[in-house]
Amino acid sequence: MASDAAARSPLEAVLPEYEIQGELGRGAMGVVLAARHRTLHREVAIKELPFGFALDDTVRQRFVHEAQTLASLNHPHVVQVFDFVDRAGHLALIMERLPGGTVWERFTSRGVTAPVACGLILAAAAGLDHAHRHGVLHRDVKPDNLMFTGQGWLKVTDFGIAKVMGGDRTLATAEGAILGTPAYMAPEQAEGLAVGPAADVYACATMLHEMLCGLLPFARAATPMATLIARIRDDAPPLGPRAPHVPPAIAAVVDRGLARSVADRHPTVEDFAVALGQAAAGAWGSNWLAATGLSVAMSDAITWACRTPSPGGGGTLAPGVSPPLERGPAPATVVDPGRAVLSLDLTGVTPAEVVDVRQVGGDPGYPGPLAASSEGRHRSRRATGRGRARRSAVAPLARLLAVMLAAGVAAVALRSPWPAAPAGGAVAQPVDFSARAGSVEVPGSNAQEQDWVVRFSVLGVPLGQVRTDGDTSDADRVGFPPGYLRWTVAGTVDASARPADGTGPPRQVEVRATQLWITTAPAIVTAMVALFGLASASSHRRGLAHRPDGLGPLLGLGLAGAVLGVAAAGFGWVAGDRRLAVATISACAVLGGLAGLSAGWAMRSRRLATRR
């Protein structure tokens, strides 16, 4: 909340026509805020560049030029830019808001099949090709920059931001942090050379390689500079051995897109998309793209290719026959959300603190002019390495603690030692509230001579009441028609019986409902609490994945764990044969909260350990 308010107040002062609603995300090249136009009522996203760069005249000139170009782009797979801001030291783009999440979130959560992965890359390639034809290179294509509209259309975002920051150069700090994302960066871009459309082809091939096998081509590189060196000196590993379920023709297209030499790659993203579409049609038939359910708007050349198998692309197809969509032995590749994608965070950095990547030293073997590394830089790296080692050791312990605490929640919910036995040690009376008539034994009630009112409650919360008519053959058994109680009573509850005329004290007994508990209101409420806890945990987990150093998502996971602990206590009550007690709910909430914090700490430690 504090960071939202801090980002909101200065920007609202220069954009009075917009209501700033809060932070959507924070990346290496700025912060993205949710906003709403006060007059048009249009929901937008505002990307503000780091303040240190916004004050640089050269950056501002490039920003205005790129903003004008981006605003002219009009394609279903390119984010729409409505306006740009250059006021009072603030540089920002006002774009359409994309609430459907990112490709990265999709294939790290539920995964993607090989056909869906190819379809997503074709959509991105169609948008990139449109931008290239208008003179705009992206230079930082990655899964986080591929986002979905609310209707499921993929759109490429963050066009031109890398050029605004660094012009035609690839920038880095003296410590080796890179402007851009080295994991998806083309070799010529890593060397600081001039780049063209083939650099975005390389990024598309890298993303497809990762989605098809779950690994980056150079997955073992531990630092940004090591990542650059690996792609400059070594060929990318072929996709086939890593993903045997991928058709060979598709693997060949990916491997060519990852060629070190620009001359060996597809010259344009459209050429890459045409080759990929033909290979997919050869493997899965001419209707493969429609079977994925994706909405893709492509050029005529790409559309034709997706319906026309390439020679040798996957066997011979009989005329008019499309084979069933192949999903392979591993139908959905899920990528580890904890793997590191190292890049330079420009928050608090000024243009004076970054240099051309070819001037950066400290990593032996980099094929450019190396600057001498200082002892201070070595000390910083050694300290960073020790911090990563400590965090790596903490993560498994925190995961183990989270599992043990979760087991404790289950044990307390199902076998809580705290609910006290009823007076006299009596066992709760079983009552089937779904029957036509029910009865409760109340010693000394003389139920044959007078009417009684029976109230049912749990922890003092009323669940309902019934009135008897005294029509019973047992003097100590109060009979009643259950009526709506079949839906409101579950588990073990307290029953208070009192004469209908108000004379005499109430008689307390304990009742255990035996009807199907899953259809009762307490069970439904408990399920809603559990779903809320799961949704909250998922939301805060995504927040922690993007901002592992933030305290809010970590505490949010703890709170979500506490909610899930309360839900576990509720399920133990409605489905079991034990009374619900405040001590049980409290214990489950505390243990669940600690389990959530431990799981969050494990995730936080793992992600921070992979940071530079």
C-alpha positions in Angstrom: 0.0 0.0 0.0 2.8 2.4 0.8 4.6 1.8 -2.5 1.3 2.3 -4.4 0.7 5.6 -2.6 4.3 6.7 -3.3 4.0 5.9 -7.0 0.5 7.4 -7.2 0.9 10.9 -5.8 3.6 12.4 -8.1 2.1 10.9 -11.2 -1.4 12.0 -10.4 -0.1 15.5 -10.1 1.1 15.5 -13.7 -1.9 13.4 -15.0 -4.9 14.9 -13.4 -7.2 13.4 -16.1 -6.4 9.9 -14.8 -7.3 8.2 -11.6 -4.3 6.2 -10.5 -5.6 2.9 -9.0 -2.4 1.1 -7.9 0.6 -0.8 -9.1 0.2 -3.6 -11.7 3.8 -4.7 -11.8 7.4 -3.6 -11.6 10.2 -4.6 -13.9 13.7 -3.8 -14.9 12.7 -0.8 -17.1 10.0 0.9 -14.9 6.8 0.5 -13.0 3.4 -0.2 -14.5 0.3 1.4 -12.9 -3.4 0.8 -13.3 -5.4 3.9 -14.1 -8.8 5.0 -15.3 -9.6 8.1 -17.5 -11.9 10.2 -15.4 -13.9 11.4 -18.5 -13.8 8.5 -20.9 -13.9 5.8 -18.1 -11.3 3.9 -20.0 -9.2 1.4 -18.1 -5.5 1.9 -19.0 -2.0 0.8 -17.9 0.6 3.5 -17.5 4.3 2.5 -17.8 6.6 5.0 -16.2 10.3 4.9 -17.0 12.9 5.2 -14.2 13.2 8.7 -12.9 17.0 8.8 -13.4 16.6 8.2 -17.1 13.6 10.5 -17.5 15.9 13.5 -16.7 18.4 12.7 -19.5 17.8 14.8 -22.6 18.9 12.2 -25.0 16.6 9.6 -23.5 13.7 12.0 -23.6 14.3 12.7 -27.3 14.4 9.0 -28.1 11.3 8.5 -26.0 9.2 11.0 -27.9 10.3 9.6 -31.2 9.6 6.0 -30.2 6.3 6.9 -28.6 5.1 8.6 -31.9 6.1 5.4 -33.8 4.4 3.1 -31.3 1.2 5.0 -31.4 1.0 4.5 -35.1 1.1 0.6 -34.8 -2.3 -1.0 -35.2 -2.3 -4.8 -35.0 -4.3 -7.3 -33.0 -1.1 -8.7 -31.4 0.5 -5.4 -30.5 -0.4 -3.5 -27.4 -2.2 -0.3 -28.3 -0.6 3.0 -27.1 -3.1 5.8 -26.5 -0.8 8.6 -25.4 2.6 9.4 -23.9 3.7 11.7 -21.1 6.7 14.0 -21.0 5.9 16.3 -18.1 7.8 17.6 -15.0 10.5 14.9 -15.3 8.1 12.0 -15.9 8.3 9.8 -19.0 5.4 7.4 -19.3 3.4 5.5 -22.0 -0.4 5.2 -21.6 -1.5 1.9 -23.1 -4.5 -0.5 -23.1 -4.7 -2.6 -20.0 -4.2 -6.3 -20.5 -5.9 -8.2 -17.6 -5.4 -11.7 -18.8 -1.9 -12.3 -17.4 1.3 -13.2 -19.2 2.6 -16.2 -21.2 5.1 -16.7 -18.4 2.4 -17.0 -15.8 0.5 -19.4 -18.1 3.3 -21.9 -18.7 4.7 -21.8 -15.2 1.2 -22.6 -13.7 -0.7 -25.0 -15.8 1.8 -25.5 -18.6 1.2 -25.5 -22.4 1.1 -28.3 -25.0 3.4 -28.2 -28.0 0.6 -27.0 -30.4 -0.4 -24.2 -28.0 3.2 -23.2 -27.6 3.6 -22.9 -31.4 0.4 -21.0 -31.7 1.5 -18.5 -29.0 4.8 -17.9 -30.8 3.0 -17.4 -34.1 0.8 -14.7 -32.6 3.9 -13.0 -31.2 5.6 -13.3 -34.5 2.7 -11.7 -36.3 2.8 -8.7 -34.0 6.6 -8.4 -34.2 6.5 -8.6 -38.0 4.0 -5.8 -38.1 6.2 -3.7 -35.9 9.3 -4.5 -38.0 7.6 -3.3 -41.2 7.1 0.0 -39.4 10.7 0.3 -38.4 10.3 -0.8 -34.8 12.5 -3.6 -33.3 11.6 -5.0 -29.9 15.0 -6.2 -28.6 13.6 -7.5 -25.3 11.1 -10.2 -26.3 10.4 -12.6 -23.4 7.4 -14.4 -22.0 6.8 -11.6 -19.5 6.2 -9.2 -22.4 3.6 -11.4 -24.0 0.3 -10.6 -22.3 -3.4 -11.6 -22.8 -6.5 -9.4 -23.2 -9.5 -10.3 -21.2 -10.8 -12.2 -24.3 -7.6 -14.3 -24.6 -5.8 -12.4 -27.4 -2.1 -12.4 -27.1 -0.4 -9.0 -27.4 3.3 -8.0 -27.4 4.2 -5.2 -25.0 7.2 -3.1 -24.2 8.1 -2.2 -27.8 11.1 0.2 -28.1 11.8 0.5 -24.4 15.3 -0.9 -24.7 16.1 1.5 -27.6 14.7 4.4 -25.6 17.1 3.6 -22.7 20.2 2.7 -24.7 19.8 3.8 -28.2 21.4 1.3 -30.6 23.8 0.0 -27.9 23.4 -2.9 -25.4 24.1 -1.4 -22.0 25.4 -2.8 -18.8 26.7 -1.6 -15.4 30.4 -2.0 -14.4 29.3 -5.0 -12.3 28.0 -6.8 -15.3 24.2 -6.4 -15.0 22.7 -6.2 -18.5 20.0 -3.8 -19.9 17.5 -6.3 -21.3 17.1 -10.0 -20.5 20.2 -12.0 -21.4 18.3 -15.3 -21.3 16.5 -14.3 -24.6 19.1 -12.0 -26.1 20.6 -12.7 -29.5 24.4 -13.3 -29.7 25.0 -10.1 -31.9 23.0 -8.1 -29.3 25.1 -9.6 -26.5 28.3 -8.5 -28.3 27.0 -5.0 -28.6 26.8 -5.1 -32.4 24.1 -3.7 -34.6 20.9 -5.7 -34.5 18.0 -6.3 -36.9 14.9 -8.4 -37.1 16.9 -11.6 -36.7 17.5 -10.6 -33.0 13.7 -10.9 -32.4 13.7 -14.1 -34.3 16.3 -15.5 -31.8 14.1 -14.4 -28.9 11.1 -16.1 -30.3 13.0 -19.3 -30.9 14.4 -19.1 -27.3 10.9 -18.8 -25.9 9.6 -21.7 -28.0 12.6 -23.9 -27.0 11.8 -23.2 -23.4 8.0 -23.9 -23.7 8.6 -27.2 -25.5 11.2 -28.7 -23.2 10.9 -26.6 -20.0 14.5 -25.4 -20.1 16.3 -22.3 -21.5 18.9 -23.1 -24.2 21.7 -21.9 -21.8 20.0 -22.8 -18.5 23.1 -23.3 -16.4 24.6 -19.8 -16.8 24.6 -18.3 -13.3 25.3 -14.6 -14.1 24.2 -12.2 -16.8 27.7 -12.0 -18.2 28.1 -15.8 -18.2 24.8 -16.0 -20.1 26.1 -13.6 -22.8 29.4 -15.4 -23.1 27.7 -18.8 -23.5 25.5 -17.7 -26.4 28.5 -15.9 -28.1 30.9 -18.8 -27.9 28.7 -21.9 -28.0 25.9 -23.2 -30.1 22.5 -23.7 -28.5 21.8 -27.3 -27.6 19.5 -29.0 -30.1 15.9 -29.3 -29.0 15.3 -32.9 -30.2 17.2 -34.7 -27.3 15.7 -32.4 -24.7 12.1 -32.9 -26.0 11.7 -36.2 -27.9 7.9 -35.7 -28.1 8.4 -32.6 -30.3 8.1 -33.4 -34.1 11.6 -33.3 -35.7 10.5 -30.6 -38.3 9.4 -28.2 -35.5 12.7 -28.9 -33.6 14.6 -28.1 -36.7 12.8 -24.7 -37.1 13.6 -23.9 -33.4 17.3 -24.9 -33.8 17.7 -22.7 -36.9 16.1 -19.8 -35.1 18.8 -20.2 -32.4 21.7 -20.2 -34.8 24.7 -18.1 -33.6 25.2 -16.5 -36.9 22.6 -14.1 -38.2 23.2 -15.4 -41.7 22.1 -18.9 -40.6 18.9 -17.8 -39.0 15.6 -16.9 -40.6 16.0 -13.4 -41.8 12.6 -12.1 -40.6 10.1 -13.2 -38.0 7.6 -13.8 -40.9 10.0 -16.3 -42.4 10.4 -18.0 -39.0 6.6 -18.1 -38.6 6.1 -19.5 -42.1 8.6 -22.3 -41.4 7.0 -23.0 -38.0 3.5 -23.1 -39.4 4.4 -25.5 -42.2 6.2 -27.8 -39.8 3.2 -27.8 -37.4 0.8 -28.5 -40.3 3.0 -31.4 -41.3 3.0 -32.8 -37.8 -0.6 -32.2 -36.7 -2.6 -31.5 -39.8 -4.0 -28.4 -41.5 -6.5 -27.7 -38.7 -4.0 -27.8 -35.9 -4.1 -24.1 -35.0 -7.9 -24.1 -34.8 -7.8 -27.1 -32.5 -5.7 -25.1 -30.0 -8.6 -22.7 -29.4 -6.2 -19.7 -29.8 -7.2 -16.5 -31.5 -4.4 -15.6 -34.0 -4.4 -12.9 -36.6 -1.6 -13.5 -39.2 -0.5 -12.4 -42.6 -1.6 -14.3 -45.6 1.8 -16.0 -45.9 1.7 -17.3 -42.3 -2.0 -18.3 -42.6 -1.3 -20.3 -45.7 1.8 -22.0 -44.2 -0.2 -23.1 -41.1 -2.6 -25.0 -43.5 0.1 -26.4 -45.8 2.5 -29.1 -44.6 6.1 -28.6 -45.4 7.9 -31.4 -47.4 9.0 -34.0 -44.9 7.3 -32.1 -42.1 5.6 -35.0 -40.5 4.6 -37.7 -43.0 2.2 -37.8 -45.9 -1.4 -36.7 -45.3 -4.2 -38.1 -47.4 -6.2 -35.3 -49.3 -8.7 -33.7 -47.0 -7.6 -35.8 -43.9 -6.2 -34.1 -40.8 -4.7 -36.4 -38.2 -5.8 -35.9 -34.6 -3.9 -33.1 -32.7 -0.8 -34.7 -31.3 -0.1 -33.8 -27.7 2.9 -36.1 -27.2 3.9 -38.2 -24.2 4.3 -35.0 -22.2 1.2 -33.1 -23.2 1.8 -29.9 -21.1 5.3 -28.6 -20.5 5.4 -26.7 -17.2 8.4 -24.5 -16.6 9.9 -24.0 -13.1 8.7 -20.6 -11.9 11.7 -20.3 -9.7 14.3 -20.3 -12.4 16.3 -17.1 -12.8 16.0 -14.7 -15.7 18.7 -12.2 -14.9 18.6 -8.6 -16.0 19.5 -5.1 -14.9 17.0 -3.3 -12.6 17.1 0.4 -13.6 15.4 1.6 -10.5 17.7 4.2 -8.9 20.2 4.0 -11.9 21.1 6.9 -14.0 22.5 6.9 -17.6 25.9 7.9 -16.2 26.1 4.6 -14.4 25.7 2.3 -17.5 28.2 1.7 -20.3 28.4 -0.2 -23.6 28.4 -3.9 -22.8 31.7 -4.2 -24.7 33.4 -2.1 -22.0 32.4 -4.4 -19.1 35.1 -6.5 -17.5 35.4 -9.0 -14.7 34.5 -12.1 -16.6 37.4 -13.8 -18.3 37.0 -14.7 -21.9 34.4 -12.1 -22.9 35.1 -11.4 -26.6 35.1 -7.6 -26.3 37.4 -4.9 -24.9 37.5 -5.6 -21.2 37.8 -3.0 -18.5 40.0 -3.9 -15.6 38.0 -5.2 -12.7 38.5 -3.6 -9.3 39.0 -5.3 -5.9 35.8 -3.7 -4.7 33.8 -5.4 -7.5 35.3 -8.8 -6.5 34.4 -8.2 -2.9 30.8 -7.4 -3.9 30.6 -10.6 -6.0 32.0 -12.8 -3.2 29.5 -11.3 -0.8 26.7 -11.9 -3.3 27.8 -15.5 -3.7 27.8 -16.1 0.1 24.3 -14.6 0.3 23.0 -16.9 -2.5 24.6 -19.9 -0.7 22.9 -19.0 2.6 19.5 -18.5 0.9 19.9 -21.8 -1.0 20.4 -23.6 2.2 17.4 -22.0 3.9 14.9 -22.8 1.2 14.7 -26.6 1.7 14.5 -26.2 5.5 11.6 -23.7 5.1 9.8 -26.1 2.7 10.2 -29.0 5.2 8.9 -26.8 7.9 5.9 -25.8 5.8 5.0 -29.4 5.1 5.3 -30.3 8.8 3.1 -27.4 9.8 0.5 -28.3 7.1 0.5 -31.8 8.5 -0.1 -30.3 12.0 -3.1 -28.4 10.7 -4.6 -31.6 9.3 -3.9 -33.5 12.6 -5.5 -30.8 14.8 -8.5 -30.4 12.4 -9.3 -34.1 12.4 -8.2 -35.1 15.9 -8.3 -32.0 18.0 -7.6 -32.7 21.7 -9.3 -29.5 22.9 -13.1 -29.9 22.5 -14.3 -30.7 26.0 -16.7 -33.6 26.5 -20.3 -32.7 27.3 -21.4 -32.7 30.9 -21.5 -36.2 32.5 -19.4 -37.6 29.7 -22.5 -38.2 27.5 -21.9 -39.1 23.9 -23.5 -36.8 21.2 -26.8 -38.1 20.1 -27.0 -39.0 16.4 -29.8 -37.3 14.5 -30.7 -37.6 10.9 -32.1 -34.2 10.0 -32.9 -35.4 6.4 -35.6 -37.8 7.8 -39.3 -36.9 8.0 -39.2 -36.6 11.8 -36.4 -36.3 14.3 -36.1 -36.5 18.0 -33.7 -35.5 20.8 -33.5 -37.3 24.1 -33.9 -34.7 26.9 -33.9 -36.5 30.4 -36.8 -35.4 32.6 -38.5 -33.4 29.8 -41.9 -35.1 30.1 -42.4 -34.4 26.4 -45.8 -36.2 26.2 -47.5 -33.5 28.3 -46.1 -30.2 26.9 -44.6 -28.6 23.8 -40.9 -27.8 23.6 -38.7 -25.4 21.6 -35.3 -26.8 20.6 -32.6 -24.4 19.5 -29.4 -25.6 17.7 -26.2 -23.7 17.7 -22.4 -24.0 17.4 -20.0 -21.7 19.3 -23.0 -19.6 20.2 -24.0 -19.1 16.5 -27.7 -20.1 16.0 -28.3 -22.6 13.3 -32.1 -22.8 13.7 -34.9 -23.9 16.0 -38.0 -26.1 15.9 -41.1 -26.5 18.0 -42.5 -29.9 19.1 -46.1 -30.9 19.4 -45.7 -33.4 22.3 -46.7 -36.3 20.1 -44.1 -38.9 21.2 -44.3 -42.3 22.8 -41.2 -41.6 25.0 -41.6 -39.2 27.9 -37.9 -38.2 27.7 -37.7 -37.8 23.9 -38.6 -34.6 22.2 -39.8 -35.1 18.7 -39.8 -32.5 15.9 -40.0 -32.1 12.1 -36.5 -31.2 10.9 -37.7 -28.9 8.0 -35.0 -26.5 6.9 -32.6 -27.8 9.6 -31.5 -30.5 7.1 -29.7 -27.7 5.3 -28.4 -25.7 8.2 -27.1 -28.2 10.7 -23.9 -30.2 10.2 -21.3 -31.8 12.5 -21.6 -31.9 16.2 -23.8 -29.0 17.6 -25.3 -27.9 20.9 -29.1 -28.3 21.4 -31.0 -26.3 23.9 -34.5 -27.6 24.8 -37.0 -25.5 26.7 -40.7 -25.7 27.4 -42.6 -23.7 24.8 -44.4 -21.7 27.6 -41.1 -20.5 28.9 -41.4 -22.2 32.3 -38.4 -24.0 33.6 -34.7 -23.8 32.7 -33.4 -24.9 29.3 -31.9 -28.4 29.0 -28.6 -28.7 27.2 -27.7 -31.8 25.1 -25.3 -32.5 22.3 -26.3 -33.6 18.9 -24.4 -35.0 15.9 -26.0 -34.6 12.5 -25.8 -37.8 10.4 -27.3 -36.6 7.1 -25.0 -35.9 4.1 -22.9 -33.0 5.3 -21.7 -31.8 1.9 -25.0 -30.3 1.0 -25.4 -28.2 4.2 -24.8 -24.5 4.6 -21.9 -24.9 7.0 -20.1 -27.1 4.5 -20.7 -24.6 1.7 -19.5 -21.7 3.8 -16.4 -23.7 4.7 -15.8 -24.5 1.1 -16.1 -20.8 0.2 -13.5 -19.9 2.9 -11.2 -22.5 1.5 -11.6 -21.2 -2.1 -10.9 -17.6 -0.9 -7.8 -18.9 0.9 -6.5 -20.7 -2.2 -7.2 -17.7 -4.4 -5.4 -15.4 -2.0 -2.4 -17.8 -1.8 -2.2 -18.0 -5.6 -2.3 -14.2 -5.9 0.3 -13.6 -3.3 2.5 -16.4 -4.7 2.5 -14.5 -8.1 3.3 -11.3 -6.3 6.2 -13.0 -4.5 7.5 -14.4 -7.8 7.7 -10.9 -9.3 8.9 -9.2 -6.1 10.7 -11.7 -3.9 12.2 -8.9 -1.8 8.7 -7.5 -1.0 7.2 -8.0 2.5 3.6 -7.7 1.4 3.3 -10.9 -0.6 5.1 -12.9 2.1 2.7 -11.7 4.8 -0.2 -12.3 2.4 0.8 -15.9 2.1 0.9 -16.2 5.8 -2.6 -14.7 6.0 -3.8 -17.0 3.2 -2.4 -20.0 5.2 -4.3 -18.9 8.3 -7.5 -18.8 6.3 -6.9 -22.2 4.9 -6.2 -23.4 8.4 -9.6 -22.1 9.5 -11.2 -23.9 6.6 -9.5 -27.1 7.6 -10.9 -26.8 11.1 -14.3 -26.3 9.5 -14.1 -29.4 7.3 -12.9 -31.4 10.3 -16.0 -30.3 12.2 -18.7 -30.8 9.5 -17.2 -34.1 8.2 -16.0 -35.6 11.5 -17.6 -36.5 14.9 -16.0 -33.9 17.1 -17.2 -30.6 18.5 -15.9 -27.4 17.1 -13.9 -25.3 19.6 -12.3 -21.9 19.5 -9.0 -23.6 20.5 -9.2 -25.8 17.5 -9.9 -22.9 15.1 -7.1 -20.8 16.7 -4.6 -23.6 16.5 -5.3 -24.4 12.9 -5.2 -20.7 12.0 -1.8 -20.3 13.7 -0.3 -23.4 12.2 -1.7 -22.6 8.7 -0.3 -19.1 8.9 3.1 -20.4 9.9 2.9 -22.9 7.1 2.1 -20.1 4.6 5.0 -18.0 5.9 7.4 -20.9 5.7 6.3 -21.8 2.1 6.7 -18.1 1.2 10.1 -17.9 2.8 11.2 -21.0 0.9 10.1 -19.4 -2.4 11.6 -16.1 -1.5 14.9 -17.6 -0.6 15.1 -19.7 -3.7 14.4 -16.7 -6.0 16.7 -14.4 -4.2 19.4 -17.1 -4.3 19.2 -17.0 -8.1 19.5 -13.3 -8.4 22.7 -11.6 -9.0 
